[in-house]
Amino acid sequence: MSDVESSGSTTSSPFATRRNVLRGVAGAAGLAAVSGGLLTACSSSSDDKKKTGGNAASIAGSTVTFGSNYSDAAPKAAFSALTASATTSSKVKVKVNTVDHNTFQQNITSYLQGTPDDLFTWFAGYRMQYFAAQGLVEPIDDVWEKIGGNFSASAKQLSTGLDGHQYLVPIYNYPWVVFYNKSEFAKRHYSVPTTWDEYVKLAKKMKSDGLIPIAFADKDGWPALGTFDILNMRINGYDYHIKLMKHEIPWTDQGVHTVFQHWAEIMPYLQTGANGRIWQDASKALEQKQAGMMFQGTNQVAAQYVTDKADLDDLDFFTFPSINPQWGQDYMDAPTDGFMLSKKAKNSDAAKAVLEYIGTGPAESEYLKTDQWDVGLVNGLQVPTYNAIQKKSVAEIAKCKSVAQFMDRDSDPAMANAMISIIQKFIDDPSTGNIASLQKSAESQAKAIYS
């Protein structure tokens, strides 16, 4: 773990693993608090541990600690710029404790039960509600009284717990889409597919041309959840997706079977050996034009192009093709990330001052000066630094009738964790018989989890 003042770049944790949203989080409520664990906040001075009086004069010069999972190079730089500008605006010093994404997610509950930082990075929607319901985070309704006019009703809802209180300040979201290199499509005279049949036909053509049609990786477990989500929303619609995530529809339903059948149809065109590959390596196959397409979030693919100093201007995307005309291309995953206040925060008044700044247009614009892959959420936000990917992201998200938050954020953590294992087994064996068996396994585990 590293302690770095906000005026400088954060230093990464010595643990070099990448993001894995779910592993270790399932069943998190039962984890015991761990003293001195990997996510335990580094100690601060006795003065910093005292809560301040709440006015500008009393918090000026005080310090808040910020637990961050922005461990990859590109988002870490953007977060450093954000916290530095927060200090300039609020006069509150921000000490960032960076832990690699994988470790952060694995230890989140023991972290919050132990000695957490004042603020920490996390996810909107169910993921936020899960920890709010356990009483591990502090409501920030007073912050939302000041920043609420900056956000849409949907952004506020994503920041609201099951008890009606607000617990998160959002910073950005990003779409899950199909990426490709413009130069490669132009050279090979490929056309962007808008229907399933066109998508499959293009994949076949790419394979015959000697390309990997679709770069694909699932060693971390979570990436393939996005493929299930988009197929589910394209085939069965958004409401079906939400009901399935809440187990209001059984996993043995024919709609789920149809999702896996469509996935099996394109399996011959997905990069082989996915369960042994991290998504960064799949992205490199696209960068190096060994692969023709890749379905993933801009938060990963575009960010990786930036990190690898690849030609970001050559990168483009299209929304996943239509399968069921009833739903067309109306829905997508567009996860929202943000920041929360620990229940055990030592300097909550100063921390709220930082959150109040983060929930403004200037704060999002400052973050997005460095971030070349996400898009801000403040109403009417004007960001001169948006590139073509970001401008297109704003437009495509706006076209959606509804956006989902990703399987691991829309469902119970234990169920999402169960689906990681089930989907990896499907990737190894996409046969019809195995699909039926995996559906039964998913339903059995869902009954136990949701009971």
C-alpha positions in Angstrom: 0.0 0.0 0.0 1.1 3.5 -0.6 0.4 6.8 1.0 0.8 9.7 -1.4 -0.4 13.3 -1.1 -2.9 14.3 -3.8 -0.5 16.8 -5.3 1.5 14.0 -6.7 0.9 10.8 -8.5 -0.1 7.8 -6.4 2.2 4.9 -6.2 0.8 1.5 -7.0 0.4 -1.4 -4.5 3.2 -4.0 -4.7 0.6 -6.5 -5.7 0.6 -6.5 -9.5 -2.7 -8.4 -10.3 -5.4 -6.7 -12.3 -9.1 -6.1 -11.9 -11.3 -8.9 -10.7 -14.6 -7.6 -9.6 -16.1 -10.6 -7.9 -13.7 -13.2 -6.6 -13.8 -13.2 -2.8 -16.7 -10.8 -2.5 -19.3 -13.5 -2.5 -20.5 -14.2 1.0 -18.7 -11.1 2.0 -21.1 -10.4 4.9 -19.6 -13.3 6.8 -16.0 -12.1 6.6 -14.4 -11.1 9.8 -12.7 -7.8 10.2 -9.0 -8.2 9.6 -6.5 -6.1 11.5 -3.6 -4.9 9.4 -5.1 -6.5 6.2 -4.1 -5.5 2.7 -6.9 -2.9 2.5 -6.5 -1.5 6.0 -6.0 2.2 5.8 -2.5 3.5 6.8 -2.6 5.3 10.1 -3.0 9.0 10.2 -2.1 11.5 12.9 -4.2 12.0 16.0 -5.3 15.4 14.8 -6.6 13.9 11.5 -8.6 11.3 13.5 -10.8 14.0 15.1 -13.9 15.0 13.3 -13.9 18.6 12.2 -16.6 21.2 12.9 -18.0 21.2 9.4 -17.3 24.7 8.2 -14.8 25.8 5.7 -12.4 27.3 8.2 -12.4 24.2 10.4 -11.7 21.7 7.6 -9.1 23.7 5.7 -5.7 22.1 6.0 -7.1 18.9 7.5 -6.5 15.5 5.8 -8.8 12.8 4.5 -7.7 9.4 3.4 -9.0 7.9 0.2 -8.9 4.2 -0.5 -8.5 3.7 -4.3 -8.8 0.7 -6.6 -7.6 2.8 -9.5 -4.4 0.8 -9.8 -3.9 0.6 -13.5 -1.7 3.4 -14.9 -4.3 5.3 -16.9 -7.1 5.6 -14.4 -4.5 6.2 -11.6 -3.3 9.3 -13.4 -6.8 10.6 -13.8 -7.7 9.9 -10.2 -4.5 11.7 -9.1 -5.6 14.8 -11.1 -9.1 14.7 -9.5 -7.8 14.5 -5.9 -5.3 17.3 -6.5 -8.1 19.5 -7.9 -10.3 18.5 -4.9 -7.6 19.8 -2.6 -7.3 23.1 -4.5 -11.0 23.6 -4.3 -11.8 22.4 -0.8 -8.5 23.1 0.9 -8.6 19.6 2.3 -5.5 17.5 1.8 -6.2 14.1 0.3 -4.0 11.1 1.1 -4.6 8.3 -1.4 -4.1 4.6 -0.5 -3.9 2.7 -3.7 -4.5 -1.1 -3.8 -4.7 -3.2 -7.0 -8.2 -3.7 -8.2 -8.2 -7.5 -7.5 -7.1 -7.2 -3.9 -9.4 -4.3 -3.3 -12.5 -6.3 -4.3 -11.4 -9.4 -2.5 -11.0 -7.6 0.8 -13.7 -4.9 0.6 -15.8 -6.2 3.5 -13.0 -6.8 6.0 -11.6 -3.4 4.9 -14.9 -1.6 5.8 -15.3 -3.6 9.0 -11.7 -2.9 10.1 -9.9 0.5 9.8 -11.1 1.9 6.5 -10.1 5.2 4.8 -12.5 8.1 5.1 -13.5 7.7 1.4 -13.2 4.9 -1.0 -13.9 4.1 -4.7 -16.8 1.8 -5.5 -19.7 1.1 -7.8 -23.3 2.4 -8.2 -26.5 0.4 -8.0 -26.8 -2.9 -6.2 -23.1 -3.0 -5.3 -23.5 0.3 -3.4 -26.8 -0.9 -1.8 -25.3 -4.1 -0.6 -22.8 -2.4 1.7 -25.2 0.4 2.7 -27.7 -2.3 3.9 -24.9 -3.7 6.1 -24.4 -0.4 7.8 -20.8 -0.2 6.6 -21.1 3.1 4.8 -22.4 6.5 5.8 -25.4 8.2 4.1 -24.6 11.5 2.4 -28.0 13.0 1.9 -26.6 16.4 3.0 -24.0 16.2 0.2 -26.8 15.4 -2.3 -28.8 18.4 -1.1 -25.9 20.5 -2.5 -25.1 18.5 -5.7 -28.4 17.0 -6.6 -29.2 19.6 -9.2 -26.1 18.5 -11.1 -27.3 15.0 -11.9 -30.2 13.3 -13.6 -32.9 11.4 -11.6 -31.4 8.1 -12.9 -27.9 9.0 -11.6 -29.4 9.8 -8.2 -31.3 6.6 -8.2 -28.1 4.7 -8.9 -26.6 6.4 -5.8 -29.6 5.6 -3.5 -29.8 2.8 -1.0 -32.7 0.5 -0.4 -33.6 2.8 2.6 -34.0 5.8 0.3 -30.8 7.6 1.5 -27.9 8.5 -0.9 -24.6 6.8 -0.4 -22.5 7.5 -3.5 -21.3 10.4 -5.6 -21.0 9.2 -9.2 -18.1 10.3 -11.4 -18.5 8.5 -14.8 -20.0 5.7 -16.8 -18.9 3.9 -19.9 -20.5 1.6 -22.5 -19.9 -2.0 -23.3 -19.6 -2.2 -27.1 -17.9 -4.0 -30.0 -14.5 -2.4 -30.8 -12.6 -2.6 -34.1 -9.8 -0.8 -35.9 -11.1 1.6 -38.6 -8.0 1.0 -40.8 -8.5 -2.8 -40.7 -12.2 -2.5 -41.7 -11.3 -0.1 -44.5 -8.5 -2.3 -45.8 -10.6 -5.4 -45.9 -13.8 -3.7 -46.9 -15.7 -4.9 -43.9 -19.1 -3.3 -43.0 -20.4 -2.7 -39.5 -23.0 -5.3 -38.7 -26.4 -4.2 -37.3 -28.1 -7.6 -37.1 -27.1 -11.0 -35.6 -26.9 -12.6 -39.0 -24.6 -9.9 -40.3 -22.4 -10.2 -37.2 -22.0 -14.0 -37.6 -21.3 -13.6 -41.3 -18.6 -11.0 -40.6 -17.0 -13.2 -38.0 -16.9 -16.1 -40.5 -15.3 -13.8 -43.1 -12.7 -12.6 -40.6 -11.8 -16.2 -39.8 -11.4 -17.1 -43.4 -9.2 -14.0 -43.8 -6.9 -15.4 -41.2 -8.0 -13.1 -38.3 -9.2 -14.0 -34.8 -12.7 -12.7 -35.4 -13.5 -11.8 -31.8 -10.7 -11.2 -29.2 -11.9 -12.8 -25.9 -10.5 -13.4 -22.4 -12.0 -14.6 -19.1 -9.2 -15.5 -16.8 -10.4 -12.8 -14.4 -13.9 -14.3 -14.5 -15.9 -11.0 -14.9 -15.4 -10.1 -18.6 -17.6 -12.8 -20.0 -20.5 -11.7 -17.7 -20.8 -8.8 -20.1 -21.3 -11.1 -23.1 -24.1 -12.9 -21.2 -25.7 -9.6 -20.4 -25.8 -8.2 -23.9 -27.1 -11.4 -25.4 -29.7 -11.5 -22.7 -30.9 -7.9 -23.3 -30.8 -8.3 -27.0 -32.8 -11.6 -26.9 -35.1 -11.1 -23.9 -35.0 -7.4 -23.1 -34.0 -5.2 -20.2 -36.9 -6.1 -17.8 -36.1 -9.8 -18.2 -32.4 -9.1 -17.4 -33.4 -7.3 -14.2 -35.9 -9.9 -13.1 -33.3 -12.7 -13.8 -30.7 -10.8 -11.7 -33.2 -10.7 -8.8 -34.2 -14.4 -9.4 -37.7 -13.4 -10.3 -37.2 -15.6 -13.3 -35.6 -19.0 -12.9 -32.2 -19.8 -14.5 -33.7 -22.8 -16.1 -36.0 -20.6 -18.2 -36.0 -21.1 -21.9 -34.9 -17.5 -22.3 -31.6 -18.3 -20.6 -31.2 -21.4 -22.7 -31.6 -19.2 -25.9 -28.9 -16.9 -24.6 -26.4 -19.7 -24.3 -27.5 -21.2 -27.7 -26.6 -17.9 -29.4 -23.4 -17.7 -27.5 -22.5 -21.2 -28.6 -23.2 -20.2 -32.2 -20.4 -17.6 -32.2 -18.0 -19.7 -30.0 -16.0 -20.9 -33.0 -15.2 -17.3 -33.7 -14.1 -16.3 -30.2 -10.4 -16.3 -29.4 -9.6 -19.8 -28.0 -8.2 -20.4 -24.5 -10.2 -17.6 -23.0 -10.2 -19.0 -19.5 -6.4 -18.7 -19.4 -6.1 -15.2 -20.8 -6.5 -11.8 -19.1 -8.5 -9.1 -21.0 -5.4 -6.9 -21.4 -3.8 -9.6 -23.7 -7.0 -10.0 -25.6 -7.0 -6.2 -26.2 -3.4 -6.4 -27.4 -4.6 -8.9 -30.1 -7.0 -6.2 -31.3 -4.3 -3.5 -31.1 -1.9 -5.6 -33.1 -4.6 -6.3 -35.7 -4.5 -10.0 -35.1 -8.1 -9.8 -34.1 -11.0 -8.1 -35.9 -13.3 -7.2 -33.0 -13.6 -7.2 -29.2 -16.7 -6.8 -27.0 -15.7 -5.0 -23.8 -16.0 -1.7 -22.0 -14.3 1.5 -23.2 -13.0 1.6 -19.6 -10.9 -1.4 -20.5 -10.2 -1.4 -24.3 -9.7 2.3 -24.9 -7.8 2.7 -21.6 -5.5 -0.1 -22.7 -4.8 1.5 -26.0 -3.8 4.7 -24.1 -1.6 2.7 -21.7 0.0 0.8 -24.6 0.5 4.0 -26.6 -1.5 2.3 -29.4 -3.3 4.4 -32.1 -6.4 5.5 -30.2 -7.5 7.5 -33.3 -7.8 4.2 -35.2 -10.1 2.6 -32.6 -13.8 2.7 -33.2 -16.8 0.8 -32.0 -20.4 -0.1 -32.8 -23.2 -1.1 -30.4 -23.9 -4.9 -30.3 -26.1 -6.0 -33.2 -29.8 -6.6 -32.9 -31.1 -10.1 -32.4 -34.8 -9.8 -31.4 -36.4 -6.9 -33.4 -38.7 -6.3 -30.4 -35.7 -4.9 -28.5 -33.4 -3.8 -31.3 -30.3 -2.1 -29.9 -32.3 -0.4 -27.1 -30.2 -1.5 -24.2 -26.6 -2.0 -23.1 -24.4 -2.3 -20.0 -23.0 1.2 -19.0 -21.6 0.7 -15.5 -21.3 3.8 -13.2 -18.4 4.2 -10.8 -18.2 6.6 -7.9 -17.1 7.3 -4.3 -18.5 6.5 -0.9 -18.0 7.6 2.7 -17.0 4.9 5.2 -19.1 4.5 8.3 -15.9 4.6 10.4 -14.6 7.7 8.7 -12.3 9.7 11.0 -12.8 13.0 9.2 -16.3 12.9 7.7 -16.9 16.6 7.5 -13.8 17.2 5.4 -14.6 14.0 3.4 -18.0 15.4 2.6 -16.4 18.6 1.4 -14.3 16.6 -1.0 -17.4 14.7 -2.2 -19.3 18.0 -2.7 -16.5 19.1 -5.1 -16.4 15.8 -6.9 -20.1 16.1 -7.6 -19.6 19.2 -9.8 -19.0 19.8 -13.5 -15.5 21.3 -12.9 -14.4 18.2 -11.0 -15.6 15.8 -13.7 -14.0 18.0 -16.4 -10.7 17.9 -14.5 -10.9 14.1 -14.2 -11.7 13.7 -17.9 -8.7 15.8 -19.0 -6.6 12.7 -18.2 -9.3 10.0 -18.8 -9.7 9.3 -22.5 -12.2 6.5 -22.2 -15.0 7.3 -19.7 -17.8 9.9 -19.9 -19.0 12.2 -17.2 -22.5 12.3 -15.6 -23.1 15.9 -14.7 -26.0 17.5 -16.5 -25.0 19.5 -19.5 -21.3 18.7 -19.0 -19.1 20.3 -21.6 -15.7 18.6 -21.9 -13.4 20.1 -24.5 -11.0 17.2 -24.1 -13.5 14.5 -25.2 -12.1 12.4 -28.1 -14.1 10.6 -30.7 -14.6 7.5 -28.5 -16.0 9.6 -25.7 -18.2 11.7 -27.9 -19.6 8.6 -29.5 -20.1 7.0 -26.0 -22.2 9.9 -24.9 -24.4 9.6 -28.0 -24.8 5.8 -27.9 -25.7 5.7 -24.2 -28.2 8.5 -24.8 -29.9 6.4 -27.4 -30.6 3.6 -25.0 -34.1 3.2 -23.4 -32.4 1.7 -20.4 -28.8 0.9 -19.3 -27.8 -2.0 -17.1 -25.0 -1.9 -14.5 -23.4 -5.3 -15.4 -24.3 -8.7 -14.0 -21.9 -8.4 -11.0 -23.6 -5.1 -10.0 -27.2 -5.9 -10.8 -27.3 -9.2 -8.9 -26.4 -10.6 -5.5 -22.6 -10.8 -5.2 -22.8 -14.5 -4.4 -24.9 -15.2 -7.5 -22.6 -13.2 -9.7 -19.7 -15.2 -8.3 -21.5 -18.5 -9.0 -22.1 -17.3 -12.6 -18.5 -16.7 -13.1 -17.7 -20.4 -12.5 -20.7 -21.5 -14.6 -19.9 -19.4 -17.6 -16.2 -20.5 -17.5 -17.5 -24.1 -17.6 -19.7 -23.1 -20.6 -16.7 -21.6 -22.4 -14.9 -24.9 -21.9 -17.9 -26.9 -23.2 -20.7 -25.0 -25.0 -22.6 -28.2 -26.0 -26.4 -28.3 -25.6 -26.3 -30.9 -22.9 -23.8 -29.0 -20.9 -25.9 -25.8 -21.2 -28.9 -27.6 -19.7 -26.8 -28.9 -16.8 -25.3 -25.5 -16.1 -28.7 -23.9 -16.1 -29.8 -26.4 -13.4 -26.7 -25.7 -11.4 -27.3 -21.9 -11.7 -30.9 -22.3 -10.5 -30.0 -24.6 -7.6 -27.4 -22.0 -6.4 -29.9 -19.1 -6.9 -32.5 -20.8 -4.8 -30.0 -21.2 -1.9 -28.7 -17.6 -2.3 -32.0 -15.8 -2.7 -33.8 -17.8 0.0 
